[in-house]
């Protein structure tokens, strides 16, 4: 039997933790810290392979354990804000993990090497933390222990790097920190001795890395003084002292290793100036095996806060290090700051950069013109807690909103020649100035979203999006476009100092002046009003396109709430929107109903005393259900519509005497036949209530007839999200997904057997394993409304259902659930 649940897609991005949060292994896997997890991503297959869970705080640094013979790594080391390091063994699956505890503050940099290529595989690890120490660890077998602590007084070490002295097995450690100097430590008699200090940088050192080239050792360092320095360590032969001549030479720093009685000289090889802001990371291109020996290419990659990534290499004739003329890639536009980190792929044909907001950028070297680098498709996601996620009514894409102030749209990418479908972010309809809180779809290409502000904003897809959506998902335009598509705007742009996305029509796009015309450098020429450039896409857009060219125009603002919007819902006929805001008094806790045709306020429903946490219309649109922080729910029934729109009145509720929940009710949902509804609360209880279709008689009856139809289900932890599938199991049971505060997702089925509720009505089907579920609280669960998987056209005979989830761990996940296996 197939596994009942498989992860179809994970959307996430790297932590905003400075340099070192991204590492590209020789096996082709890109490892990066995302919230509390280490994500392993395979750029070739464009999918996340695994999430390694073990840290209890943000993961700040990740490194593959380097082997001296250049073979594929199997070890990975990560350090986090939980003050721990974890050494992971990865061979296609996670073999084991060893925690290293000892630091007193957050770990900010780590490096690890195998001490020999022999079978004993001892690993030497160096880690730096905010407690002003660098710890040296050694691993033998499955034992790992701290062998030495290097004290740095009240200074901080920003980066560490380990290597071996030329032609020996003597480990050398370089540390760069806020004293603007590089400290070199050499292991003698099993102890690391401070051997040399290299001054030169004029600001904090952000990154350092060793490389072995021929018989010499090279060290690249970068700092906040915008410069990169390259140092060379070579063996000095014991010759007769040179006669003093007047030639100008660089000063040599000389040191001797007692164990082997060898003398080494270190000189400054080059200073590279080209960046205009802090340089956060510098990395050598990985060495490759050629004719049985390791070859180190003389190429460096650097990432800076000036929004560029530069490749440097020495000039063929003069040997002077130069910035490769055309390889200066980076971001344009958007409210971004620059790059934290960068890495070469193992073969040097791709580079990845980690931007300030956590987004990854991937560029690939063109096969013909080697100096040309083109953007590639790479994983993306929110960089803060994801608050809400919804499927579109047709089940073709999902939209999510998060505390990172963005609204993102993910869809399956269908390639013409390949059978495989992968999910990608294809639009960022809203980039806001407030943390996003909730959203609801109004039909197919329209949504309303609420943020930590008092207004709701309504967005509609522009023409450019619908065309690109059609190209990427393979759904023909005829199916997507309705009759009024001709008057749709092309796209949207945010005016300077504005928060609203303004529609851009075909006539608005700036015409580029001809070459020979003189363009006066007016302010309006330097700062164009419209940044939007329509592009025809056949594959998911790269990050810098998402930043500014995929916004949706805002068509309406809805004013009426007195505090920040907390939840919003739309009726299934797309005629009414219900919304509620944060509240600590009854008058602010009222639910407001809006018409989607006139955008006028229809009605204010006052009942609850505190914030309404979720709203849900019944599938037949007869009822509106609200659950609240006051631990009660209220049910509103649609009366005969007036000219202005439907009128709702309260027909059932719980109060102090009838309430079952003893804590805030976080979430609610309806069964697909509108008979029952479900509530989930912080008190760990999940209850199904009903029946709502029996009591069409008088008001009084309705109140008494709605009572718990299920026994109280204890979910084991605070319930933060519940959702019921529109598709039942083959034997007619409701499928209920429950999300918990600890990140777990559990699938239950339920069916009423008799008049009285019995515990046997509930069956626990799947408790998702740790690595599949979220690392922090589940914020929202949402089933796709139809059977089948998006992008697969298998709705007729499909055993599959899809469940979207989002959590406080910055992740949006889509699960394929096999309903025949439940």
MONOR-V648072 format. One record per run of one state. SS is the DSSP state (h for helix, s for strand, l for the rest). FROM is the first residue (numbers start at 1). LEN is the number of residues. If there is no record, write none. Layout:
SS:FROM:LEN
SS:FROM:LEN
This chain:
l:1:4
s:5:7
l:12:10
s:22:3
l:25:4
s:29:6
l:35:2
s:37:6
l:43:4
s:47:7
l:54:5
s:59:6
l:65:1
s:66:1
l:67:8
s:75:6
l:81:3
s:84:7
l:91:3
s:94:8
l:102:5
s:107:8
l:115:8
s:123:7
l:130:3
s:133:8
l:141:2
s:143:9
l:152:5
s:157:8
l:165:6
s:171:7
l:178:4
s:182:7
l:189:2
s:191:8
l:199:6
s:205:9
l:214:2
s:216:8
l:224:3
s:227:10
l:237:16
s:253:5
l:258:4
s:262:12
l:274:5
s:279:6
l:285:3
s:288:3
l:291:2
s:293:3
l:296:3
s:299:6
l:305:3
s:308:7
l:315:6
s:321:10
l:331:8
s:339:6
l:345:5
s:350:6
l:356:4
s:360:6
l:366:7
s:373:4
l:377:9
s:386:6
l:392:5
s:397:6
l:403:3
s:406:9
l:415:6
s:421:11
l:432:4
s:436:6
l:442:4
s:446:6
l:452:4
s:456:5
l:461:2
h:463:11
l:474:3
h:477:4
l:481:2
h:483:5
l:488:3
s:491:4
l:495:6
s:501:4
l:505:1
h:506:3
l:509:14
h:523:4
l:527:16
h:543:6
l:549:4
s:553:6
l:559:6
s:565:6
l:571:5
s:576:6
l:582:4
h:586:3
l:589:2
s:591:5
l:596:5
s:601:5
l:606:6
s:612:6
l:618:5
s:623:6
l:629:4
s:633:6
l:639:9
s:648:6
l:654:11
s:665:6
l:671:6
s:677:5
l:682:3
s:685:6
l:691:8
h:699:7
l:706:1
s:707:2
l:709:4
s:713:2
l:715:4
s:719:6
l:725:9
s:734:7
l:741:4
s:745:6
l:751:8
h:759:3
s:762:6
l:768:10
s:778:6
l:784:16
s:800:8
l:808:4
s:812:7
l:819:4
